[in-house]
């Protein structure tokens, strides 16, 4: 065994208890690792055949410590099934400890040179907070990427922590209703509900890196209740104020998407841009409880700081959800961790800040630790702002958070990292966040 391999094994064995946690988000189907709807995503698959031998990931570790080593790594790779099964073990302050199983697979419906891989994923998860989630997801590319179809189906029993509207800031001369809604004491409530969801989108390629799409979504929440005090809580007060049934809600409608992307990899980008603009329109004729309109913007920029160490990166993320008409049900309001993949606001539990409109910015410095990229690190800081139409005003008040993280190269073919982050915010909020793939 070479000195290089000894060093790889030594570094790897130190982390064996950690890397055994094959993690994935266990919130909803929207929280799956992002898959771009653009032509150059197939570079992630094609370039995987040219991965430098100097890179070392968890698969290499398991191969090296396997006592039966009668096959080369090349043969080992060729024998891999297109379907992968992963145990889902995860921890997040919002969901507790999670255990479950996930299956993912891929197939091509055209030439690999000009057609992206179509993928599917399905999973079943359970957490110590009483959350049970089952979902089926697909991201399908037709020949030459002329069309892209994305869809999901999910059923879940959810438990969500609730701290009211706004940003926890004091209000001058508040009414009794405003005190309940904004919850200035940051009393923690727990909401239980069951959700049934379905969505489907179709994109047409307009030009290189630019897609236009439209879709439909149905989100039915049932058996909504706040554990403990049933009358004097934010969910009940909001539902009465805006005319919603506090025990059930339908969030159904249409969406129009415009997407542009030049980033080199959706899992861990080294360079490029990703932009997605979505108009969501809740429609009563589709069964929505009320009509409402939200404009969602997602912008991400990556600067590669070194050609020799490509994973030395400065990354920026801006996400916004703006109310442009009507209202949303209380559990559908935008806020911390309410982005499509539930990755915003590390340092706070999901939904800690929420309102009718929400904006979020994050800057992350990513740096290599080992030359073989098996270990790397991150330092990040973020800010968020809310408009709740009471005391918190968008872009006028901000709440910060920050943290540090360790990255373990889980799969060098797809540039997937196991992410272990410790983050902290205000109001005593802090926690350990585990997951697969970068937050953005």
N, C-alpha and C positions, 0 to 999 in steps of 0.2 A: 504494500500500500504506500503510495507516495506521501511526501510531507504535506502536500496540498490537500489530499484526501483526509489525512489525519486531522488537519486543522478544521476542515469542513465538518467532520464527524464530531469533534470536540465541541465546536460552536453549536451544533445541532442538538446534541444530547442534553445540553444545558436547558434547552427549551422544549424537550420532549413532552413534559406535562402540559405545556401550553398549546403546542401545535396539534395535539390530539383533539383539540376542540375545533372540529370542522363546523364553522358557524355560518348562519344565514339569518337574515331578518325574519322575525316571526310576527309581524304586525298584520299586513294585508297583502294581497297580490301586488298592489302598487309599490310595495317595498322591496321587490326583487331587484337584483343587480341590474343596472340600467343597460339597455341594448339599443344602440343607435339605429335610426331608420335611414342610414345613408350608405352610398355605394362603397366608400373606402373602409367600411368596417371589415370587409373581407381581407384587408391587409393583416388584421389580427390573426387570421387563420393561415394565410399564405406565408407570412413572415415567420410563423412558428416553426417552419421547416428550417429556418436559418438562425435559430436561437444559438448564441455563442456557447461553446462547451464550458466556458468559465462560469456561467450562471448555475446556481445550485438552489433547488427547491425542495419541498417536503417529499415529493415523489422520489427524488434522488436519494434523500435520506432513508426512506423506507427500503429502497432498492439496496443501498449500501449496508444496512443493518440486517437485511434478510439473510438468515443462515444458509439458505439454499440459493446459491448464486451461480447457477449453471446456464444462465441466459444473459446475453448482452443487453444493454439499455435500449439499443435500437429494436431488438426483437421484443423486448418488454413493451415498448411504446406501440409497436405494430399490433400487438395482441390486445390492446385496450379496446373495450367495448365502446360504441358510440353513446351508450347510456351509462351515466355515472350515478351511483347511489352514495349519499352523504348523510351521516348522522348530523342532525341540527342541534348543537349545544351552544347556547348563547346566554348572555346576561345583559340586561339593560334596566336602569332604574325604573323605567315606566312599565316593564312587563315582568320583571323578576327573572328567575332562571328558567330557561326554555330547554325542552328536549323534544325531539321528533325525528323525522326522516324525510329526505328530499331526493327526488330523482330528476336528473336533467339529461337531455339528449339533443342531437343535432343531425341534420340531413341537408343535402343540396338539391335544389330543384332546377339547376342549370349548371353551366360550366363554372368550375371553381375559380377560374381566372377573372370572371366578370360578374359572379353571383355570390352574394353573401350566404353564409350558413343560416338556415332556418332552425330555430331552437324551440324547445318546449321545456316546461318545468312543472312539477307537481309536488305537493308536500302536505304533510299533516304534522301539526305542532301542538304542544301543550306547555303551559308555563305555570309557575308556582303562584301567580296572581289569578289563576282560574281562567286564563285565556286559552281557547281552543280554536285553531285555524286550519282549514283545509282549502286548497286552491289548485287551479289548473291554469297555466299561462302559456301563450304561444306568441312567437314573433317570426312571421313567415315572409320570405322573399321569393318573388317569382323570377323567372329567367332574366338575366342582365339587370336585375334590381329595378325593373320597370314599375313594379308595384310592391308595396309592403303592407302587410296586415298584422295588426297587433290586437290581442284579445285576452280577456281574463274572466274567470268564473271563481267566485269565492263564497264560502259560508264560514261564519265565525261567531263564537261567543266571546265577547270582549269585556274587559274591565279597564276603564280609563280614569286616571287621576284628574281632578278638576280643581283649579284655583281661581275660577271666575274670569271676568273680562278684564282687559286692559293690562297694565304693566306694574301693578302694585303700588302706584303712586297716590299720594293723598289728594283729595278733592275738596275744594272750598264749599262749605255749606251743602253737603250732599243730602239728598232725600233718603228715606229709609230704603226705597227700591234701589237707588244707586249704590248704597252701602252693600246690599246683598249681591248685586250684579258684579261690582268691582272687587269685593272681598279684600279690603285693604289689610286685614289681619293675616291674609294668606292662609286661611283655614283650608285644610285639605279635605275635599269631598271625593267620593268614589262612585262612578257611574257604571252600571251594568247594562248591557244591551246585546241583542243578537242582530247580526247584519247578514244580508244576502245581496251579493253584488254581481253585476255582469257589465262588461264593456267591450266594445269592438271599434277599432279605428282602421281606416284605409288611407294610405298615402300614395300619391303619384309623384314620380320624380320629374321635376321641372327642368333642372340642369344639374351639373356636377355639384354635389354637396347641398343642394336645395330641394326640399320636398314640401308639398302642400297636401294637407290631409283633413279629413272630417270623420266624425264618429258619433256614437250614441252610448249612453251609460245609464245604468239603473242601480240605485243603491237604496235598499229597503232596510230600515232599522226598526226593530220590534222589541217589546218588553223592556223599554228604557225605564230605568229607575235609579234613584240616588240612594245608596245604602245609608241607613241612619235617619237623620232628620229629613222628612219628606216634603215639607212645605217651604221652609225658609232657606232655600238654596239657589245658587245661580241658574241652574238648568230650569227649575220651575218658574223662577221670576222672569227669565228671558222668554220662555215659551208663552207665558201669559201676556207679556208686553208686546210680542210680535205675532201673536195669533197662531202659534203652533201647538199641536197636541204633544204634551210632554212625555207621552208613553210610546209614541210611534211617529216615524217621519219617513217620507219618500224624497230622495234627492235624485231625480231623473231628468235627463235632458240631452242636448246636442252639443257638440264641440267642433271647433274649427282650429286647425293647427298649421303653423308655419315654422319650419325647422331648417337650421343651417348648421353644418358641422365640418370643421377641418382638423379636429383633434385626432391624434394618431391611435388612440386606444380608449375604449369606453370604460375599462376597469381601472386603469391607472395611467392617465395621460402624461406624456412628457412635454408635449407642445401642441399648439393649435387652439381653436375656439369651438365652443358648443353653444348654440342659441336655440331656444324654443319659446314660441309665443302661442298661447292658447286662449281662446274665448269659450267659456263654458256657459251655457244658457239653460237653466232649469225651466222646464215647460210643464204646465198643468195638464195639457192635452196628452202628455206622456205619463201622467200619473204623479208628477211632482206635487208635493204638498203646497208649494207656492212657487211663483216665478221669481227668478233671481239671475243676475249676470255677474260673473267674475272674470277678470282679465288676469291671466297668469303669465309671468315672464321669468325665464331661466337663462342666465348668461354665465358662462364659465370660460376663463382664459388661463392658459398655461405657458410659462416661460421656462425653457430649458436653460439651465445655468452652466452646463458643462457638456461638451461633446464626448469627453473621455469617460465621464460618469453620468450617463444619460438620465438616471433617476434622481439627479440633483435638480430640483424643480421648485419654482415659486408659482403657486396656484391661487386664483381669485374666483369667488363665487358670489353672484348676486341673484336673489330669488324674491319675487314679489307676487302677491295675490291681492288685487284691488277690486273692491266692490264698485260696480258701475250701474247698479240698478237692482231694486228688489231686496229681498232678505234671504238668508240661509238659516236652516235649523241650527240649534245650538251646537250639536256634535259635529256639524259640518263647517263651522267657522274656521278660517285660516289662523295659523299661529305656529308656535314652536313645534317642530317635528311634524308639521302637517303638509310638507312638500310631498310630491309623489312617491319618494323613496324613504320618507321619514328619517332623514339624516341631518336636518338643520337643527341648530341650537344645542350642539353638544355642550353640556354643562347644566342643562335643565331637563326635567322630565317632559315628555311629549304633552303639548297643550298647556304648558305652564303660563305662557302669555298667549292671548287670543283676542280677536276682535273682528270687525267687518272687513278691515284691510290690514295687510301685514307686509313688511319688507325686512329683508335679512341680507347681511353681507359678511363674508368670511375670507380671511387671508391665511394661507397655510404654506409653511416652508418645509419642503421634503428633502431629506439628505441621506446619502448612503452611509452605512456603518461598515459593512464588509464589502470587499471588492466583488465578490461573487453574488452580491445583491440578496443573499439569504436574509440578512438583517438590514433594516433601514429605520429611520426615525422621522418624526414630524413634530413641529411646534405650530400651534394655531391659535387664532383669536377671532371672535365674532361679535357682532352687534345686531340687535333686532329692535324694531319699532312697530307700534300698533296704533290703529285708529278704532276706538270702541264707541265713538259718538257720545261719550260721556266726559271723561277726563283725560284720556290718553289721545294724543294727536300724532298722526303719521309724520315722521321725519323731524318732530320737535323734541321728543323724549326717546332715549335709547337705553337699552340694558345690555351690558357686556358679559362675555364669558371667554374662557381660554383654557388651554391644556396642552399636554404633550402625549405622544404616542409612539409605540413600537410597531414595526412592520416585519412580518415573516413571509418570505416568498412562498406562496402555497402552490402555485402552478405557473412555471415560467413560460409555458406555451401561450397562455392567455393573459399573462401579466397580472395574475390574481394574488392579492396579498391578504393574509390574515391580519386584521387591524385590532390593536389593543390600545385604547385611549383612556386617559384619566383627564376629566374636565371638571371645571368648577365655575359657578356663577355667583349671583347675589342671593340673598334670603336663605343662606345656608345650603344652597343647591350644589351638589357635587355627585360624582359617580364614575364607575368604570363602564366603558362602552366597548363591546366586542362585536365584530362582524367581518364578513368577507367583502373585499373591494373597498376602495377609498370612499369617503363620505361624498366626494364630488370629483 
